[in-house]
Amino acid sequence: MDRRPIQQLPPSLVNRIAAGEVIERPASVVKELVENAIDAGARTITVEIEDGGRELIRVTDDGAGIDPADLPLAFAPHATSKLRSDEDLLKISTMGFRGEALASIGAVSQARILSRTPASDMAWEVFDRGGAISGVQAAAGNVGTTVEVRNLFHNTPARRKFLKGAATESGHVSEALLRLALPFPQISFRLVSGGRTVLDLPATTPEQRLLSAWPQEFRERRLAIDVVDAEVRLGGIAGLPELAHPTARYQYFYLNGRHIRDRFIQHAVREAYRGLMEPGRNPAAVLLLTMPAGDVDVNVHPTKAEVRFRDSNRIHGLVLASLREKLLGSDLTPRAQAYSAQMPPGDRQDMRQRLAEFFRQAQGSQPVAGAAAPPAMMPPAEPEPALLPAPPAPRSAAMQLHNCYLVTETDDGLMIIDQHALHERIMYEELMARVSRGPLESQRLLIPETVNVTPRQAALLEQIQPLLQRLGIEVAAFGPGTVAVHAFPTFLEKLEPGRFVAELLERGEQEQHDLHEEELLHELLDMMACKAAIKAGDPLSPAEIEALLQRRELIDRPSNCPHGRPTTLRLSLRDLEKQFKRTGF
C-alpha cells in the first residue's frame, strides 16, 4: 500500500470543499447573498438570474454597504463582521455569521462585489475568480451592495453537470427567495429570471406577506396564530384541515426570522391536526417563533437549516397547545362547492320543487317521543354516572339518502352528513371519555380465540399490552407463534375477537410504531370506533337519525372522523340561490 505524507491543503482546495457543503445549486447562492442583504438592513432586494442561475446570479440591495477598507476581506474565508468572540456564537441574532459563504461562492465561480456606503462619494469593487482575489477598484454605483456570480461550478464540472434544467433551477431560486421573504414584510423582494419578473413581493403587512406563500383559494380558510409564553412568541397562520396536502409544500417554520426544519415542530403540527385530516396528509401552516438567541443553537448544520433548542419539549408543547386550542375553537366544517355549470330550466324547477317538498315535510314532522338509539348505535351503558348531559331537543327532522348520507336544514342552508364518519367520531369521543375513567367493560370468552403472530407482531403485542388491558382486551401467549384472546369489550360483541386482534396486529406491523403511549391509544381507539360504527349502506330509522344528530351537538370535533375525513359538508342558502338564478335577496 502506497503511504502518502500528511500535508496542509491549499486554501483554494479548502474553499472548494467548503463550497460542497454550503453551495448545492444556484438557490444556495441566492440564499447566502440575500441573507447578507437582510443583515445589511436593506429595504429593497432584487435578484436577477440567467439560465436558472448557472450563467448569472446578481443580488442587489440598498443596505449599509461595505467599507472600501473591508472589501479585500469580503471573499476571505472565515472573515465576518457579525462575530467577535466565543460568546457571540452562543447568541446569534443575524442571518449569516460564519464568514464562509462568499469565499465558498468565489471558489466555484467568477464573482464580483460592488458596494458603496452612505458616507462614500463613489462605489468600490473587488473580484474573485476561482479563488484569485483582485485588488479594490473605484467604480460607479448606488448606495448598497451588488454581488454578481457568473459561471457557477465552471471549475468543478462534476458538480455543474448535476444541475437540472433552467426552469427547474429557476423554480428552486424562486422558492428559496419566497422562504427568505416571508418573515420580513418590511422588505421588498423581486426575482427576475431571463429578463422576466417571476416573483414580486412589495413591502406589506405581516399577514399579507405570509399569505403570499399559499394559493389564492387557501387565503380565506386560515386561522391567525398569536401566542406569547413568557419570552417566547408564536405567530403566523394555520390552514383549516380541509387544506391538508399530500406533501408539506405549504409548511414554513421560522425561528427569529430564519427558515428552519425541525422534527419537534413538525410533530407538534401533525399532532394538533390529528383526527382532523386524513393520515398521510400535511397541514398548511406558516409559523414564526421568536425567542432569546441564547436559548437556541443555530450552528449545528452547514446551511443553518436545522437548530437545537435548549428546551425542545417546551417549544413542542407551545406549538401543539396553541394550534389545538385554535382549531377546537373554530368551525371546521367544510363548505360544499356548488356546481357551477348551467342547469337546464326544467331540471332547475324540478330540483326546486323537491327541495321545497323535503323541507316542508321536515318542518311538519314530529320526533318520536322518547326516541333513543338502539344498541347497535352506541356502546352499551355502564353502571356509572351519565357520560353526557341530556341531548337538546332537535330543531328539525333529517332525511337519509342512499342509506349513506343524512340531509338536514340549518339556519343558512343545509348540511349533508356522512353517517358512518359521524358515528365513528361519536364512538371515538365516548370511548376516550370512558377510558379516562378506567378500563372498558369486557366479557370473558367461554372459548378463547387463537391468533397466529409473527415475531414482530409478538413484540408489538408486548409493547401495547397495557393499552389493550385499558380497552378491555385480554391477550396472552398460547404457544410458539400463537396468542389467545381471553376477554373482549362488550360493545364490540358483534365482532370476532380473533379477527379483530389479527387485523390490529397486521395494521400495527405495517405502520411505524415509534409513537408515544397516548398516540398508540388514539390509534387503537380509532380502529375500535371504526369497527363499531354504523356503516354506509345501513338503513336508519327516524329515531336512530335523531339520536345521531343529537349526539353530534355534544362532541368536541363533529366536523371530522378520527381518521380526519370530513363528516359534514355545508351548502349555504346563498349558493342554492345562485344555482337557481334567484335574485333580490
DOFI-547454 format. One line per field, with one value per residue (C-alpha): x, y, z; residue in one letter; chain; residue number from 1. Coordinates in steps of 0.05 Angstrom, whole numbers. Layout:
// DOFI-547454
X <- c(X,...)
Y <- c(Y,...)
Z <- c(Z,...)
code <- c(a,...)
unit <- c(A,...)
pos <- c(NUM,...)
***
This chain:
// DOFI-547454
X <- c(0,27,35,27,51,0,2,-36,-87,-81,-133,-165,-180,-205,-254,-279,-291,-328,-369,-391,-424,-454,-467,-510,-543,-559,-613,-560,-521,-583,-599,-530,-528,-599,-585,-525,-570,-621,-566,-543,-611,-635,-706,-705,-672,-671,-647,-632,-613,-597,-603,-632,-573,-519,-494,-511,-536,-540,-565,-573,-593,-598,-568,-510,-456,-385,-329,-274,-223,-263,-274,-208,-234,-302,-280,-232,-252,-277,-278,-342,-369,-420,-378,-324,-318,-339,-396,-425,-432,-479,-528,-530,-582,-561,-578,-506,-447,-394,-359,-350,-407,-372,-307,-343,-381,-319,-282,-331,-349,-328,-354,-355,-375,-394,-411,-420,-433,-476,-414,-376,-380,-366,-372,-316,-309,-269,-266,-257,-242,-240,-204,-159,-179,-164,-148,-202,-220,-263,-328,-396,-454,-511,-511,-517,-484,-488,-458,-451,-437,-422,-409,-426,-386,-346,-284,-320,-353,-376,-420,-445,-469,-515,-553,-623,-652,-661,-735,-723,-665,-705,-762,-714,-689,-760,-778,-714,-728,-801,-777,-729,-782,-839,-815,-791,-854,-819,-771,-788,-764,-763,-737,-722,-707,-685,-709,-778,-804,-827,-834,-852,-865,-872,-867,-933,-966,-941,-1005,-1007,-935,-948,-1008,-964,-938,-1006,-1051,-1107,-1161,-1127,-1126,-1197,-1192,-1140,-1132,-1088,-1038,-1010,-990,-940,-909,-860,-803,-826,-876,-910,-944,-966,-1024,-1052,-1098,-1163,-1157,-1191,-1128,-1083,-1037,-1002,-935,-910,-903,-947,-910,-859,-826,-784,-741,-722,-732,-692,-726,-714,-730,-746,-776,-805,-845,-866,-890,-928,-964,-984,-1009,-1050,-1087,-1093,-1163,-1179,-1147,-1134,-1070,-1011,-1031,-997,-1030,-1016,-981,-933,-906,-857,-823,-788,-744,-679,-620,-584,-639,-624,-562,-564,-493,-509,-519,-476,-533,-563,-628,-631,-626,-622,-669,-647,-717,-747,-804,-828,-828,-865,-917,-927,-938,-984,-1026,-1032,-1055,-1101,-1135,-1146,-1173,-1220,-1249,-1264,-1318,-1281,-1340,-1320,-1366,-1390,-1372,-1435,-1440,-1423,-1447,-1512,-1572,-1629,-1692,-1734,-1683,-1675,-1750,-1754,-1698,-1731,-1796,-1761,-1723,-1785,-1824,-1769,-1763,-1839,-1843,-1784,-1816,-1882,-1854,-1850,-1794,-1812,-1827,-1771,-1732,-1665,-1613,-1618,-1559,-1526,-1519,-1480,-1436,-1479,-1488,-1445,-1468,-1435,-1457,-1482,-1426,-1460,-1516,-1586,-1587,-1622,-1688,-1678,-1691,-1715,-1721,-1670,-1673,-1629,-1602,-1579,-1571,-1505,-1519,-1564,-1591,-1616,-1634,-1590,-1601,-1567,-1575,-1567,-1518,-1500,-1473,-1435,-1470,-1411,-1359,-1403,-1420,-1346,-1328,-1383,-1359,-1287,-1306,-1346,-1291,-1239,-1283,-1295,-1221,-1203,-1246,-1220,-1215,-1273,-1323,-1304,-1331,-1290,-1296,-1321,-1272,-1210,-1196,-1126,-1087,-1022,-970,-902,-842,-851,-925,-909,-861,-914,-966,-919,-909,-984,-1006,-1021,-1063,-1102,-1119,-1146,-1190,-1218,-1178,-1140,-1089,-1037,-985,-1013,-954,-899,-924,-994,-1033,-1102,-1156,-1189,-1232,-1263,-1301,-1376,-1393,-1354,-1395,-1416,-1343,-1300,-1246,-1193,-1202,-1202,-1136,-1105,-1124,-1099,-1030,-1026,-1041,-990,-936,-945,-941,-885,-894,-845,-907,-917,-966,-1021,-1013,-1018,-1082,-1111,-1092,-1127,-1189,-1192,-1195,-1246,-1292,-1288,-1305,-1363,-1395,-1455,-1434,-1450,-1510,-1542,-1614,-1632,-1699,-1722,-1706,-1635,-1625,-1649,-1604,-1544,-1557,-1569,-1504,-1468,-1484,-1449,-1379,-1318,-1299,-1361,-1332,-1283,-1280,-1220,-1183,-1191,-1244,-1299,-1364,-1404,-1410,-1448,-1485,-1507,-1574,-1535,-1503,-1570,-1600,-1542,-1555,-1630,-1616,-1656,-1642,-1665,-1646)
Y <- c(0,68,113,187,241,285,355,421,432,495,549,543,469,482,533,485,432,483,502,430,435,504,513,458,495,567,572,562,621,664,644,664,730,751,735,782,836,827,833,897,930,930,954,932,868,848,780,771,704,677,604,585,617,576,633,692,708,782,805,880,914,984,966,996,975,952,1000,1000,981,917,896,856,812,801,739,715,651,659,734,766,830,791,755,780,727,657,688,718,647,629,685,694,745,754,711,698,692,642,685,627,638,689,651,586,621,654,587,556,616,683,732,808,853,926,966,1037,1063,1124,1163,1149,1190,1130,1055,1004,935,871,807,733,688,616,637,690,756,822,889,940,988,1050,1043,1075,1051,1068,1062,988,925,885,815,781,707,682,612,575,510,526,496,436,405,344,389,430,370,350,415,409,449,525,521,473,514,578,546,529,600,627,581,599,674,665,628,684,738,712,736,804,841,908,889,890,827,817,760,770,707,715,787,769,784,718,740,809,819,893,914,900,878,815,776,794,773,705,694,701,631,600,595,646,596,580,651,655,589,606,616,671,648,696,667,693,649,689,708,662,684,641,677,661,629,558,529,494,418,415,448,390,369,303,340,392,445,494,489,541,545,603,618,691,703,643,587,521,447,418,350,372,428,383,331,382,408,338,322,386,364,290,267,328,306,241,202,217,290,353,416,484,527,586,592,643,632,689,675,697,679,647,594,561,537,553,530,456,450,472,511,532,497,458,484,456,484,488,464,428,399,468,490,426,437,511,496,436,472,537,503,454,509,550,491,469,539,544,518,466,441,445,483,446,474,490,461,517,491,517,475,467,506,443,408,470,475,401,407,469,431,371,413,453,388,358,417,424,352,362,422,386,321,307,269,203,213,185,165,135,98,22,-19,-21,55,67,29,-3,39,25,29,96,169,192,207,265,314,303,318,382,378,370,432,398,328,298,254,194,189,123,94,133,207,249,317,368,442,496,569,589,528,454,402,336,286,221,175,127,182,219,157,138,206,199,129,154,212,166,114,167,193,123,102,165,139,67,3,-10,-63,-130,-201,-264,-313,-383,-410,-365,-350,-362,-318,-335,-280,-264,-248,-174,-177,-213,-156,-105,-142,-140,-65,-48,-98,-44,-6,-68,-80,-9,-24,-88,-135,-192,-228,-277,-323,-391,-426,-415,-363,-362,-318,-327,-274,-287,-224,-173,-106,-116,-61,-99,-162,-166,-172,-234,-223,-264,-230,-161,-174,-204,-143,-97,-131,-132,-58,-44,-84,-43,25,57,48,97,131,153,114,167,166,90,95,142,93,36,76,99,27,6,64,50,-24,-10,48,41,31,63,25,14,39,82,93,164,150,129,190,236,203,211,284,299,268,308,371,344,325,369,356,336,361,303,229,203,188,261,252,305,283,342,389,454,484,555,585,636,581,549,616,626,558,572,642,675,749,805,770)
Z <- c(0,-20,41,29,76,112,85,91,37,-5,10,-59,-47,24,-4,-57,-4,38,-23,-30,38,31,-44,-73,-130,-153,-100,-47,-73,-73,-1,24,-13,6,79,76,45,101,153,119,133,61,46,-27,-52,-126,-151,-225,-256,-325,-347,-279,-244,-277,-321,-276,-207,-188,-120,-110,-45,-16,51,90,40,54,72,19,72,87,15,9,66,36,-3,51,88,159,156,182,213,254,306,353,408,431,469,405,377,433,418,343,320,247,187,169,217,195,143,94,43,-2,0,-20,-75,-103,-103,-153,-196,-223,-172,-163,-106,-119,-57,-33,37,51,73,8,-57,-101,-102,-99,-128,-119,-160,-141,-200,-174,-110,-141,-108,-143,-112,-95,-152,-156,-194,-205,-163,-116,-41,-23,-49,-113,-117,-185,-192,-262,-290,-226,-218,-281,-248,-218,-279,-239,-196,-256,-295,-237,-241,-271,-328,-326,-309,-251,-222,-230,-191,-134,-133,-131,-73,-35,-43,-20,42,58,46,89,157,131,105,112,56,-18,-56,-131,-174,-249,-289,-361,-362,-337,-267,-236,-163,-138,-64,-46,27,61,126,162,149,75,67,100,55,-6,10,-6,-67,-72,-55,12,38,64,100,152,226,256,309,361,428,479,532,575,528,472,419,367,309,238,202,200,147,161,159,91,62,82,25,7,15,64,9,46,112,132,201,225,286,296,222,199,159,195,192,260,274,341,309,251,301,342,280,259,329,332,269,289,275,233,168,133,150,106,93,117,145,114,166,168,239,266,332,367,428,460,416,475,481,414,377,302,289,280,205,145,114,182,164,229,300,370,423,495,516,456,497,515,442,422,476,457,384,398,450,410,346,381,420,357,319,374,378,304,258,217,175,102,55,-5,-73,-111,-181,-228,-295,-325,-305,-355,-333,-328,-283,-241,-229,-212,-161,-130,-121,-90,-40,-22,-11,32,79,83,106,154,187,195,223,297,331,363,437,480,419,434,394,392,419,351,351,414,464,519,581,641,714,722,722,654,606,571,590,563,488,467,430,355,313,250,221,174,113,96,25,-6,64,69,80,123,99,149,148,180,194,128,83,92,118,85,136,125,175,184,193,243,284,284,314,367,385,390,435,481,484,501,558,585,582,620,678,677,636,588,609,579,577,583,525,541,490,478,405,379,331,295,301,271,316,300,317,383,401,383,425,485,474,473,526,579,529,509,582,588,528,556,511,545,502,526,495,477,446,394,345,375,423,453,463,532,540,494,502,509,460,405,417,344,321,321,374,340,272,306,342,279,239,294,294,218,216,271,235,172,207,245,320,349,378,450,493,485,409,409,450,398,342,378,394,321,299,351,335,261,271,318,280,233,161,95,68,136,136,197,229,246,319,301,257,313,364,318,305,378,399,344,384,445,420,411,339,299,234,223,237,277,212,191,137,139,170,145,85,87,28,41,20,-20,-61,-74,-96,-144,-176,-182,-210,-155,-145,-100,-34)
code <- c(m,d,r,r,p,i,q,q,l,p,p,s,l,v,n,r,i,a,a,g,e,v,i,e,r,p,a,s,v,v,k,e,l,v,e,n,a,i,d,a,g,a,r,t,i,t,v,e,i,e,d,g,g,r,e,l,i,r,v,t,d,d,g,a,g,i,d,p,a,d,l,p,l,a,f,a,p,h,a,t,s,k,l,r,s,d,e,d,l,l,k,i,s,t,m,g,f,r,g,e,a,l,a,s,i,g,a,v,s,q,a,r,i,l,s,r,t,p,a,s,d,m,a,w,e,v,f,d,r,g,g,a,i,s,g,v,q,a,a,a,g,n,v,g,t,t,v,e,v,r,n,l,f,h,n,t,p,a,r,r,k,f,l,k,g,a,a,t,e,s,g,h,v,s,e,a,l,l,r,l,a,l,p,f,p,q,i,s,f,r,l,v,s,g,g,r,t,v,l,d,l,p,a,t,t,p,e,q,r,l,l,s,a,w,p,q,e,f,r,e,r,r,l,a,i,d,v,v,d,a,e,v,r,l,g,g,i,a,g,l,p,e,l,a,h,p,t,a,r,y,q,y,f,y,l,n,g,r,h,i,r,d,r,f,i,q,h,a,v,r,e,a,y,r,g,l,m,e,p,g,r,n,p,a,a,v,l,l,l,t,m,p,a,g,d,v,d,v,n,v,h,p,t,k,a,e,v,r,f,r,d,s,n,r,i,h,g,l,v,l,a,s,l,r,e,k,l,l,g,s,d,l,t,p,r,a,q,a,y,s,a,q,m,p,p,g,d,r,q,d,m,r,q,r,l,a,e,f,f,r,q,a,q,g,s,q,p,v,a,g,a,a,a,p,p,a,m,m,p,p,a,e,p,e,p,a,l,l,p,a,p,p,a,p,r,s,a,a,m,q,l,h,n,c,y,l,v,t,e,t,d,d,g,l,m,i,i,d,q,h,a,l,h,e,r,i,m,y,e,e,l,m,a,r,v,s,r,g,p,l,e,s,q,r,l,l,i,p,e,t,v,n,v,t,p,r,q,a,a,l,l,e,q,i,q,p,l,l,q,r,l,g,i,e,v,a,a,f,g,p,g,t,v,a,v,h,a,f,p,t,f,l,e,k,l,e,p,g,r,f,v,a,e,l,l,e,r,g,e,q,e,q,h,d,l,h,e,e,e,l,l,h,e,l,l,d,m,m,a,c,k,a,a,i,k,a,g,d,p,l,s,p,a,e,i,e,a,l,l,q,r,r,e,l,i,d,r,p,s,n,c,p,h,g,r,p,t,t,l,r,l,s,l,r,d,l,e,k,q,f,k,r,t,g,f)
unit <- c(A,A,A,A,A,A,A,A,A,A,A,A,A,A,A,A,A,A,A,A,A,A,A,A,A,A,A,A,A,A,A,A,A,A,A,A,A,A,A,A,A,A,A,A,A,A,A,A,A,A,A,A,A,A,A,A,A,A,A,A,A,A,A,A,A,A,A,A,A,A,A,A,A,A,A,A,A,A,A,A,A,A,A,A,A,A,A,A,A,A,A,A,A,A,A,A,A,A,A,A,A,A,A,A,A,A,A,A,A,A,A,A,A,A,A,A,A,A,A,A,A,A,A,A,A,A,A,A,A,A,A,A,A,A,A,A,A,A,A,A,A,A,A,A,A,A,A,A,A,A,A,A,A,A,A,A,A,A,A,A,A,A,A,A,A,A,A,A,A,A,A,A,A,A,A,A,A,A,A,A,A,A,A,A,A,A,A,A,A,A,A,A,A,A,A,A,A,A,A,A,A,A,A,A,A,A,A,A,A,A,A,A,A,A,A,A,A,A,A,A,A,A,A,A,A,A,A,A,A,A,A,A,A,A,A,A,A,A,A,A,A,A,A,A,A,A,A,A,A,A,A,A,A,A,A,A,A,A,A,A,A,A,A,A,A,A,A,A,A,A,A,A,A,A,A,A,A,A,A,A,A,A,A,A,A,A,A,A,A,A,A,A,A,A,A,A,A,A,A,A,A,A,A,A,A,A,A,A,A,A,A,A,A,A,A,A,A,A,A,A,A,A,A,A,A,A,A,A,A,A,A,A,A,A,A,A,A,A,A,A,A,A,A,A,A,A,A,A,A,A,A,A,A,A,A,A,A,A,A,A,A,A,A,A,A,A,A,A,A,A,A,A,A,A,A,A,A,A,A,A,A,A,A,A,A,A,A,A,A,A,A,A,A,A,A,A,A,A,A,A,A,A,A,A,A,A,A,A,A,A,A,A,A,A,A,A,A,A,A,A,A,A,A,A,A,A,A,A,A,A,A,A,A,A,A,A,A,A,A,A,A,A,A,A,A,A,A,A,A,A,A,A,A,A,A,A,A,A,A,A,A,A,A,A,A,A,A,A,A,A,A,A,A,A,A,A,A,A,A,A,A,A,A,A,A,A,A,A,A,A,A,A,A,A,A,A,A,A,A,A,A,A,A,A,A,A,A,A,A,A,A,A,A,A,A,A,A,A,A,A,A,A,A,A,A,A,A,A,A,A,A,A,A,A,A,A,A,A,A,A,A,A,A,A,A,A,A,A,A,A,A,A,A,A,A,A,A,A,A,A,A,A,A,A,A,A,A,A,A,A,A,A,A,A,A,A,A,A,A,A,A,A,A,A,A)
pos <- c(1,2,3,4,5,6,7,8,9,10,11,12,13,14,15,16,17,18,19,20,21,22,23,24,25,26,27,28,29,30,31,32,33,34,35,36,37,38,39,40,41,42,43,44,45,46,47,48,49,50,51,52,53,54,55,56,57,58,59,60,61,62,63,64,65,66,67,68,69,70,71,72,73,74,75,76,77,78,79,80,81,82,83,84,85,86,87,88,89,90,91,92,93,94,95,96,97,98,99,100,101,102,103,104,105,106,107,108,109,110,111,112,113,114,115,116,117,118,119,120,121,122,123,124,125,126,127,128,129,130,131,132,133,134,135,136,137,138,139,140,141,142,143,144,145,146,147,148,149,150,151,152,153,154,155,156,157,158,159,160,161,162,163,164,165,166,167,168,169,170,171,172,173,174,175,176,177,178,179,180,181,182,183,184,185,186,187,188,189,190,191,192,193,194,195,196,197,198,199,200,201,202,203,204,205,206,207,208,209,210,211,212,213,214,215,216,217,218,219,220,221,222,223,224,225,226,227,228,229,230,231,232,233,234,235,236,237,238,239,240,241,242,243,244,245,246,247,248,249,250,251,252,253,254,255,256,257,258,259,260,261,262,263,264,265,266,267,268,269,270,271,272,273,274,275,276,277,278,279,280,281,282,283,284,285,286,287,288,289,290,291,292,293,294,295,296,297,298,299,300,301,302,303,304,305,306,307,308,309,310,311,312,313,314,315,316,317,318,319,320,321,322,323,324,325,326,327,328,329,330,331,332,333,334,335,336,337,338,339,340,341,342,343,344,345,346,347,348,349,350,351,352,353,354,355,356,357,358,359,360,361,362,363,364,365,366,367,368,369,370,371,372,373,374,375,376,377,378,379,380,381,382,383,384,385,386,387,388,389,390,391,392,393,394,395,396,397,398,399,400,401,402,403,404,405,406,407,408,409,410,411,412,413,414,415,416,417,418,419,420,421,422,423,424,425,426,427,428,429,430,431,432,433,434,435,436,437,438,439,440,441,442,443,444,445,446,447,448,449,450,451,452,453,454,455,456,457,458,459,460,461,462,463,464,465,466,467,468,469,470,471,472,473,474,475,476,477,478,479,480,481,482,483,484,485,486,487,488,489,490,491,492,493,494,495,496,497,498,499,500,501,502,503,504,505,506,507,508,509,510,511,512,513,514,515,516,517,518,519,520,521,522,523,524,525,526,527,528,529,530,531,532,533,534,535,536,537,538,539,540,541,542,543,544,545,546,547,548,549,550,551,552,553,554,555,556,557,558,559,560,561,562,563,564,565,566,567,568,569,570,571,572,573,574,575,576,577,578,579,580,581,582,583,584,585)
***
